[in-house]
């Protein structure tokens, strides 16, 4: 019994560590090319190297780091061609979210989205990319709550993390107020549809905003 309890605690701890490091990568606290020390991270979180090794292995499976014997763990760069392909898949997955039933549309989701919309509006006058990135990540998590299909939820989450940091990398060269306004508009469109239990419209709003974001990225990169 004691062994099982210990294993369960390790599993919970490793999941928490994974989520925290994942967030750091997506918010560019660990930028592309950054070295992640297994020893330093294990010491920071107070876990064994074997636990941290499992966390890093999972991040490698997500395509967010590369692990090699000589170099250790390195945060991956963003490949623009792959990025476009991932966005195409994400748009198709959003269509599935709109088609599948049932979904969870709870009062908590509505309330949390209303709060996120207000918080996003409030930072329009202050340039804080990391804060905006955190708000959009919270928006993503609220959208995941509405998906009852576990497999669809998991793959949607993984593909989000493959693309999230690109927007943050380009944000300094985009129009700050326009980006904030577009996020507010997306949340508003989703809220209106959710209040009417209209998931196809939720999917349409999200798909349109994703297409607009990809177009802005293409415009900035010269359609690379």
C-alpha positions as CSV (number, residue, x, y, z in Angstrom):
1,X,0.0,0.0,0.0
2,X,2.8,2.4,0.9
3,X,4.6,1.7,-2.4
4,X,1.4,2.4,-4.4
5,X,0.8,5.7,-2.6
6,X,4.4,6.8,-3.2
7,X,4.1,6.0,-6.9
8,X,0.8,7.9,-7.2
9,X,2.4,10.9,-5.5
10,X,5.3,10.8,-8.0
11,X,2.9,10.6,-10.9
12,X,1.0,13.7,-9.6
13,X,4.3,15.6,-9.1
14,X,5.6,14.7,-12.5
15,X,2.4,15.9,-14.2
16,X,2.6,19.2,-12.3
17,X,6.2,19.6,-13.3
18,X,5.4,18.8,-16.9
19,X,2.6,21.4,-17.0
20,X,4.9,24.1,-15.4
21,X,7.8,23.5,-17.8
22,X,5.4,23.3,-20.7
23,X,4.0,26.7,-19.8
24,X,7.5,28.1,-19.5
25,X,8.3,27.0,-23.0
26,X,5.0,28.2,-24.5
27,X,5.4,31.6,-22.8
28,X,9.1,31.8,-24.0
29,X,10.6,31.8,-20.6
30,X,12.6,29.0,-22.1
31,X,13.2,30.3,-25.6
32,X,14.1,28.2,-28.7
33,X,17.7,26.9,-28.3
34,X,17.6,27.2,-24.5
35,X,19.3,24.3,-22.6
36,X,17.3,22.5,-19.9
37,X,19.4,20.9,-17.3
38,X,18.0,17.7,-15.9
39,X,20.0,18.1,-12.7
40,X,19.1,21.7,-12.2
41,X,15.4,21.1,-12.8
42,X,15.4,18.0,-10.6
43,X,16.9,20.1,-7.8
44,X,14.5,23.0,-8.4
45,X,11.4,20.7,-8.0
46,X,12.9,18.4,-5.3
47,X,12.5,15.2,-7.3
48,X,14.9,12.5,-8.5
49,X,16.6,12.7,-11.9
50,X,14.6,9.7,-13.1
51,X,11.3,11.6,-12.5
52,X,12.7,14.6,-14.3
53,X,13.9,12.4,-17.1
54,X,10.4,11.2,-17.6
55,X,9.1,14.7,-17.7
56,X,11.7,15.7,-20.3
57,X,11.0,12.6,-22.4
58,X,7.3,13.6,-22.5
59,X,8.2,17.1,-23.6
60,X,10.3,15.6,-26.4
61,X,7.4,13.5,-27.5
62,X,5.4,16.7,-27.8
63,X,8.1,18.1,-30.1
64,X,9.0,20.9,-27.7
65,X,12.6,19.8,-26.9
66,X,15.3,17.6,-28.4
67,X,17.3,15.3,-26.1
68,X,20.8,14.1,-27.1
69,X,23.6,12.4,-25.2
70,X,26.1,15.1,-25.9
71,X,23.9,18.2,-25.6
72,X,21.2,17.3,-23.2
73,X,17.7,18.8,-23.6
74,X,17.3,21.8,-25.9
75,X,14.1,23.7,-26.6
76,X,13.2,23.2,-30.3
77,X,13.0,26.0,-32.8
78,X,9.7,26.6,-34.6
79,X,9.5,25.2,-38.2
80,X,7.2,27.5,-40.2
81,X,6.3,24.8,-42.7
82,X,5.3,22.4,-39.9
83,X,3.5,25.3,-38.2
84,X,1.2,25.8,-41.1
85,X,0.4,22.0,-41.3
86,X,-0.4,22.0,-37.6
87,X,-2.7,24.9,-38.0
88,X,-4.6,23.1,-40.7
89,X,-5.1,20.1,-38.4
90,X,-6.1,22.3,-35.5
91,X,-8.8,23.9,-37.7
92,X,-10.2,20.5,-38.6
93,X,-10.2,19.5,-35.0
94,X,-12.2,22.6,-34.1
95,X,-14.8,21.5,-36.7
96,X,-15.0,18.1,-34.9
97,X,-15.6,19.9,-31.6
98,X,-18.5,21.7,-33.2
99,X,-20.0,18.5,-34.5
100,X,-19.5,16.1,-31.6
101,X,-22.1,15.7,-28.8
102,X,-22.4,16.0,-25.9
103,X,-20.2,18.9,-24.7
104,X,-19.9,20.5,-21.4
105,X,-21.3,24.1,-21.3
106,X,-21.2,25.0,-17.6
107,X,-21.9,28.2,-15.7
108,X,-18.3,28.1,-14.5
109,X,-17.0,28.1,-18.1
110,X,-19.2,31.1,-19.0
111,X,-18.1,33.0,-15.9
112,X,-14.4,32.2,-16.4
113,X,-14.6,33.4,-20.0
114,X,-16.4,36.6,-19.0
115,X,-13.5,37.2,-16.5
116,X,-10.9,36.5,-19.2
117,X,-12.6,38.9,-21.6
118,X,-12.5,41.7,-19.0
119,X,-8.9,41.0,-18.1
120,X,-7.9,41.0,-21.7
121,X,-9.6,44.4,-22.3
122,X,-7.8,45.8,-19.2
123,X,-4.3,45.1,-20.6
124,X,-5.0,46.8,-23.9
125,X,-3.3,50.0,-22.8
126,X,-0.2,48.3,-21.3
127,X,2.2,46.3,-23.4
128,X,2.6,42.9,-21.7
129,X,3.0,40.0,-24.1
130,X,3.5,37.4,-21.4
131,X,0.3,38.5,-19.6
132,X,-1.6,38.2,-22.9
133,X,-0.1,34.8,-23.6
134,X,-1.2,33.6,-20.1
135,X,-4.7,34.9,-20.8
136,X,-4.9,33.1,-24.1
137,X,-3.6,29.9,-22.5
138,X,-6.4,30.2,-19.9
139,X,-8.9,30.7,-22.7
140,X,-7.5,27.5,-24.4
141,X,-8.0,25.6,-21.1
142,X,-11.6,26.7,-20.7
143,X,-12.3,25.5,-24.3
144,X,-10.8,22.1,-23.4
145,X,-13.3,21.8,-20.5
146,X,-16.1,21.8,-23.0
147,X,-14.8,18.8,-24.9
148,X,-16.0,15.5,-23.5
149,X,-14.1,13.3,-26.0
150,X,-10.9,12.6,-24.1
151,X,-8.8,11.7,-27.2
152,X,-9.9,14.9,-29.0
153,X,-9.2,17.0,-25.9
154,X,-5.7,15.5,-25.6
155,X,-4.7,16.0,-29.2
156,X,-6.2,19.5,-29.3
157,X,-4.1,20.4,-26.2
158,X,-0.9,19.0,-27.7
159,X,-1.3,20.8,-31.0
160,X,-2.0,24.0,-29.2
161,X,1.3,23.8,-27.5
162,X,3.1,23.2,-30.8
163,X,1.9,26.6,-32.1
164,X,1.3,28.9,-29.1
165,X,4.8,30.2,-28.8
166,X,5.0,31.3,-32.4
167,X,2.4,34.1,-31.8
168,X,4.3,35.3,-28.8
169,X,7.6,35.3,-30.7
170,X,6.0,37.6,-33.4
171,X,3.9,39.7,-31.0
172,X,6.6,42.5,-30.6
173,X,6.4,43.0,-34.4
174,X,2.6,42.9,-34.6
175,X,0.1,45.6,-33.7
176,X,-0.4,45.2,-30.0
177,X,-3.8,46.8,-29.7
178,X,-5.1,44.9,-32.7
179,X,-4.0,41.6,-31.3
180,X,-5.7,42.4,-27.9
181,X,-8.9,43.5,-29.7
182,X,-8.9,40.3,-31.8
183,X,-8.6,38.2,-28.7
184,X,-11.4,40.1,-27.0
185,X,-13.5,39.6,-30.1
186,X,-12.9,35.9,-30.2
187,X,-13.8,35.4,-26.6
188,X,-17.0,37.5,-27.1
189,X,-18.0,35.4,-30.1
190,X,-17.4,32.2,-28.2
191,X,-19.4,33.5,-25.2
192,X,-22.4,34.5,-27.3
193,X,-22.5,31.1,-28.9
194,X,-22.0,29.2,-25.7
195,X,-24.9,31.1,-24.0
196,X,-27.1,29.7,-26.8
197,X,-25.5,26.2,-26.5
198,X,-24.4,26.6,-30.2
199,X,-21.2,24.7,-30.5
200,X,-21.1,24.8,-34.4
201,X,-20.9,28.6,-34.1
202,X,-18.2,28.3,-31.4
203,X,-16.2,26.2,-33.8
204,X,-16.8,28.7,-36.6
205,X,-15.6,31.7,-34.5
206,X,-12.5,29.9,-33.4
207,X,-11.7,28.6,-36.9
208,X,-12.1,32.1,-38.4
209,X,-9.8,33.6,-35.8
210,X,-7.3,30.9,-36.3
211,X,-7.3,31.5,-40.0
212,X,-6.8,35.2,-39.4
213,X,-3.9,34.6,-37.1
214,X,-2.2,32.3,-39.6
215,X,-2.7,35.0,-42.3
216,X,-1.1,37.6,-40.1
217,X,1.9,35.3,-39.5
218,X,2.1,34.7,-43.2
219,X,2.0,38.4,-43.9
220,X,4.8,39.1,-41.4
221,X,7.0,36.3,-42.8
222,X,6.3,37.1,-46.4
223,X,4.3,33.9,-46.8
224,X,7.4,31.8,-46.1
